[in-house]
Amino acid sequence: MPNDTRLNDLLSVLASLDTEASTTERGDLDLLDTAELVRRMNAEDARVPVAVAERTTEIAAAVDGITARFRRGGRLIYIGAGTAGRIGVLDASECPPTFGTDPSMVVGLIAGGETAIRSAVENAEDDDQAAAAELRELALTADDTVVGISASGRTPYVIGGLEYARGIGALTVAIASNSASAIGAAAEIAIEIVTGPEFISGSTRLKSGTAQKLVVNMLTTLSMIKLGKTYRGVMVDLLATNEKLHARSIRTVSQLAGVGVEEASAALEGASGSVKLALLTVTTGATPDAAASALAAADGILRDAITALS
């Protein structure tokens, strides 16, 4: 428990945060029928994409910075506690199957470690040295990007990690749900999505968590598009790690190249399962070796490789 002075300071800070505010019109929630509860909660959730759209400039700057560092061999590392930390871990874990990336390219760190992904770890978010220690273990460099996520914008774990990362020279980005946040001040790029009071006061897994998920979706998806991980709006670097993804790979080659399922399947087999390489061989008639060379010369951009071989 914090001492009286720290407790009073914390109470004062919480009182100033939109995410902790209460609104009188929600005092009757327990008296409403289910359909009305659904309507009201949905109306609150509808505010989130509008608030995200207001931060287009900052999100675009973050995407460009992340992409530039990826091209230099850098990584994207999320840091957060509780819901915010889980959202970072989730986004990082979905990049390898979606974009064929190495698991080390996008990393999620959560206060309290692996246990905290499923269970609360008491006081983990209050350790302002823990994230820095974890980033040190990852051998953070100036080519990396660290994205700190905190609904309140004051989580010590996140502030400490951003300050360490900035000292190393890494790009630092903050995602908060309150304006003039402490993590925003600690980062080079502050993405402050002001979503207002939560449907249940202080429950930042709701609108704040939704806003965080929308933003991290943009950071990875848009940077991967810029790296050539998609073609005509379709995933072409996905890893076929199960039957569904194998079928999706065949369907992708078939649709984008305009060939039958058998030809698409054969092309994938000849390309060792690479959708991008299979598309290139079918589209241009090049051998797998020539196609692979063209892709490498085009920095993995399929559109450029097709042009080079056509």
SESELO-826889 format. One record per residue (C-alpha): residue number from 1; x, y, z. Coordinates in steps of 0.2 Angstrom, whole numbers, plus 5000, padded with zeros to 4 digits. Each point is the difference from the previous one (the first is absolute). Last residue first. Layout:
N
NUM, X, Y, Z
...
END
This chain:
310
310, 5038, 4955, 4664
309, 5014, 4994, 5012
308, 5004, 5017, 5007
307, 4982, 5006, 5001
306, 4995, 4984, 5009
305, 5014, 5003, 5012
304, 4994, 5018, 5003
303, 4982, 4994, 5004
302, 5007, 4986, 5012
301, 5010, 5012, 5011
300, 5012, 4988, 5009
299, 5015, 5012, 4999
298, 4998, 5001, 4981
297, 5017, 4991, 4997
296, 4995, 4987, 5012
295, 4984, 4997, 4991
294, 5009, 4999, 4983
293, 5012, 4987, 5007
292, 4986, 4990, 5007
291, 4991, 5001, 4983
290, 5015, 4994, 4991
289, 5002, 4985, 5012
288, 4982, 4996, 4999
287, 5000, 5000, 4981
286, 4992, 5015, 4992
285, 4983, 4998, 4991
284, 4995, 5018, 5004
283, 4984, 4998, 5010
282, 5002, 4982, 5005
281, 5018, 5002, 5006
280, 4996, 5016, 5009
279, 4984, 4994, 5008
278, 5009, 4985, 5006
277, 5014, 5010, 5008
276, 4988, 5011, 5009
275, 4990, 4986, 5006
274, 5015, 4991, 5007
273, 4996, 4981, 5003
272, 5017, 4993, 4994
271, 4998, 5010, 4984
270, 4998, 4984, 4989
269, 4986, 4994, 5012
268, 4992, 5017, 4999
267, 5000, 4999, 4981
266, 4993, 4983, 5001
265, 4986, 5006, 5011
264, 4996, 5015, 4989
263, 5000, 4989, 4984
262, 4988, 4988, 5009
261, 4989, 5014, 5006
260, 4998, 5008, 4983
259, 5008, 5016, 4995
258, 4996, 5018, 5000
257, 5016, 5005, 5008
256, 4992, 5010, 5015
255, 4985, 4988, 5002
254, 5010, 4983, 4998
253, 5015, 5006, 5010
252, 4989, 5006, 5014
251, 4989, 4985, 5000
250, 5015, 4989, 5002
249, 5007, 5010, 5014
248, 4982, 5000, 5009
247, 5000, 4981, 4999
246, 5016, 4999, 5008
245, 4995, 5013, 5013
244, 4984, 4990, 5004
243, 5010, 4983, 5001
242, 5013, 5007, 5013
241, 5017, 5009, 5000
240, 4998, 5007, 4983
239, 5011, 5016, 5003
238, 4994, 5016, 4993
237, 5011, 5010, 4989
236, 4988, 5004, 4986
235, 4986, 5007, 5011
234, 4987, 5009, 4988
233, 4997, 5018, 4997
232, 5006, 5000, 4982
231, 5017, 4993, 5007
230, 5004, 4999, 5018
229, 5016, 4998, 5010
228, 5009, 5013, 4989
227, 5009, 5009, 5014
226, 4987, 5015, 4998
225, 4986, 4987, 5003
224, 5009, 4994, 5015
223, 5001, 5017, 5007
222, 4982, 5003, 4997
221, 4995, 4983, 5009
220, 5012, 5002, 5015
219, 4996, 5018, 5005
218, 4982, 5000, 4994
217, 4995, 4984, 5010
216, 5009, 5008, 5015
215, 4989, 5016, 4998
214, 4984, 4990, 4999
213, 5004, 4989, 5015
212, 5005, 5015, 5011
211, 4983, 5008, 4996
210, 4991, 4984, 5005
209, 5009, 5000, 5016
208, 4996, 5018, 5004
207, 4982, 4997, 4996
206, 4998, 4984, 5011
205, 5016, 4993, 5008
204, 5001, 5017, 5009
203, 4987, 4995, 5013
202, 5002, 5017, 5010
201, 4981, 5003, 5000
200, 4990, 4987, 4991
199, 4995, 5007, 4983
198, 5017, 5009, 5001
197, 5002, 5018, 5001
196, 5008, 5009, 4985
195, 5007, 4992, 4984
194, 5015, 5012, 4999
193, 5013, 4991, 4989
192, 5017, 5007, 5004
191, 5013, 4994, 4987
190, 5015, 5009, 5006
189, 5016, 4999, 4989
188, 5017, 5003, 5008
187, 4995, 4992, 5016
186, 5002, 5005, 5018
185, 4988, 5014, 4999
184, 4987, 4988, 4993
183, 5003, 4988, 5014
182, 4996, 5014, 5012
181, 4984, 5004, 4992
180, 4995, 5017, 4993
179, 4984, 4992, 4993
178, 4993, 4984, 5007
177, 4997, 4983, 4992
176, 5018, 4997, 4997
175, 5011, 4992, 4986
174, 5018, 5006, 5001
173, 5014, 4998, 4987
172, 5019, 5000, 5002
171, 5012, 4998, 4986
170, 5016, 4992, 5007
169, 5014, 5012, 5005
168, 5006, 4991, 5015
167, 4994, 5014, 5011
166, 4983, 4999, 4992
165, 4999, 4981, 5004
164, 5004, 5003, 5018
163, 4987, 5014, 5002
162, 4987, 4990, 4991
161, 5003, 4985, 5011
160, 4999, 5010, 5016
159, 4984, 5008, 4994
158, 4992, 4983, 4996
157, 5004, 4992, 5017
156, 4995, 5016, 5009
155, 4982, 5000, 4992
154, 4995, 5019, 4998
153, 4991, 5000, 4983
152, 4984, 4995, 5008
151, 4997, 4988, 4985
150, 5018, 4994, 4999
149, 5009, 4994, 4985
148, 5019, 5003, 4997
147, 5006, 4997, 4982
146, 5019, 4997, 4999
145, 5008, 5001, 4983
144, 5017, 4992, 4995
143, 5014, 5007, 4990
142, 5007, 5009, 5015
141, 5003, 4984, 5008
140, 4992, 4989, 5014
139, 5011, 4985, 5005
138, 4984, 4990, 5004
137, 5007, 4998, 5018
136, 5001, 5019, 5001
135, 4982, 5001, 4995
134, 4995, 4989, 5014
133, 5010, 5010, 5012
132, 4993, 5016, 4994
131, 4982, 4992, 5002
130, 5004, 4995, 5018
129, 5007, 5017, 5006
128, 4983, 5010, 5003
127, 4993, 4986, 5010
126, 4982, 5006, 5003
125, 4993, 4989, 4986
124, 5005, 4984, 5009
123, 4991, 5005, 5016
122, 4989, 4984, 5001
121, 5002, 4988, 4985
120, 4982, 4998, 4992
119, 4998, 4984, 4991
118, 4999, 4994, 4982
117, 5014, 5011, 4991
116, 5007, 5004, 5017
115, 5008, 4983, 5002
114, 5011, 5003, 4985
113, 5008, 5015, 5008
112, 4994, 5011, 5014
111, 4999, 5016, 4990
110, 4998, 4995, 4982
109, 5012, 4999, 4986
108, 4994, 4997, 4982
107, 5013, 4997, 4986
106, 4999, 5004, 4981
105, 5015, 4994, 4990
104, 5005, 4987, 5012
103, 4987, 4988, 4994
102, 5007, 5000, 4983
101, 4987, 5007, 4988
100, 4989, 4990, 4988
99, 4987, 5014, 4999
98, 4984, 4992, 5008
97, 5008, 4985, 5009
96, 5015, 5010, 5006
95, 4990, 5016, 5005
94, 4987, 4993, 5011
93, 5010, 4998, 5015
92, 5006, 5018, 5000
91, 4982, 5006, 4999
90, 4995, 4989, 5015
89, 5015, 5005, 5010
88, 4996, 5018, 4998
87, 4982, 4998, 5004
86, 5005, 4990, 5015
85, 5011, 5014, 5007
84, 4986, 5013, 4998
83, 4988, 4988, 5009
82, 5011, 4998, 5015
81, 5017, 5009, 4998
80, 5009, 5007, 4984
79, 5015, 4999, 4989
78, 5000, 4997, 4981
77, 5016, 4996, 4991
76, 5002, 5003, 4981
75, 5016, 4994, 4993
74, 5014, 5007, 4990
73, 5008, 4992, 4984
72, 5003, 5017, 4992
71, 4984, 4997, 4990
70, 4991, 4997, 5016
69, 5007, 5017, 5006
68, 4992, 5009, 4985
67, 4984, 4991, 5002
66, 4998, 5005, 5018
65, 5004, 5018, 4997
64, 4987, 5001, 4986
63, 4987, 4991, 5010
62, 5003, 5012, 5015
61, 4998, 5015, 4989
60, 4984, 4993, 4993
59, 4993, 4997, 5017
58, 5005, 5018, 5005
57, 4991, 5008, 4985
56, 4985, 4989, 5001
55, 4996, 5004, 5018
54, 4983, 5007, 4998
53, 4995, 4984, 4991
52, 5003, 4990, 5016
51, 4987, 5011, 5009
50, 4987, 4996, 4987
49, 5005, 4982, 5000
48, 4996, 5000, 5019
47, 4984, 5009, 5001
46, 4990, 4985, 4993
45, 5004, 4991, 5016
44, 4990, 5012, 5011
43, 4985, 4997, 4988
42, 5002, 4981, 5001
41, 5000, 5001, 5019
40, 4984, 5010, 5000
39, 4991, 4989, 4987
38, 5006, 4983, 5008
37, 4994, 5007, 5017
36, 4983, 5005, 4992
35, 4998, 4982, 4993
34, 5005, 4992, 5017
33, 4986, 5010, 5010
32, 5006, 5014, 5011
31, 5000, 5001, 5019
30, 5018, 4995, 5003
29, 5005, 5014, 4988
28, 4992, 5014, 5010
27, 5015, 5010, 5005
26, 5006, 5001, 4982
25, 4992, 5017, 4997
24, 5010, 5007, 5015
23, 5017, 4998, 4992
22, 5015, 4993, 5008
21, 5018, 5005, 4996
20, 5015, 4988, 5001
19, 5004, 5000, 4982
18, 4998, 5019, 4999
17, 5015, 5002, 5012
16, 5001, 5014, 5013
15, 4993, 4991, 5014
14, 5012, 4986, 4997
13, 5014, 5012, 5003
12, 4993, 5007, 5016
11, 4998, 4983, 5007
10, 5018, 4996, 4995
9, 5006, 5015, 5009
8, 4990, 4996, 5016
7, 5006, 4982, 5000
6, 5018, 5006, 4998
5, 4998, 5011, 5015
4, 4991, 4987, 5010
3, 5013, 4986, 4997
2, 4996, 4989, 4985
1, 4994, 4982, 5004
END
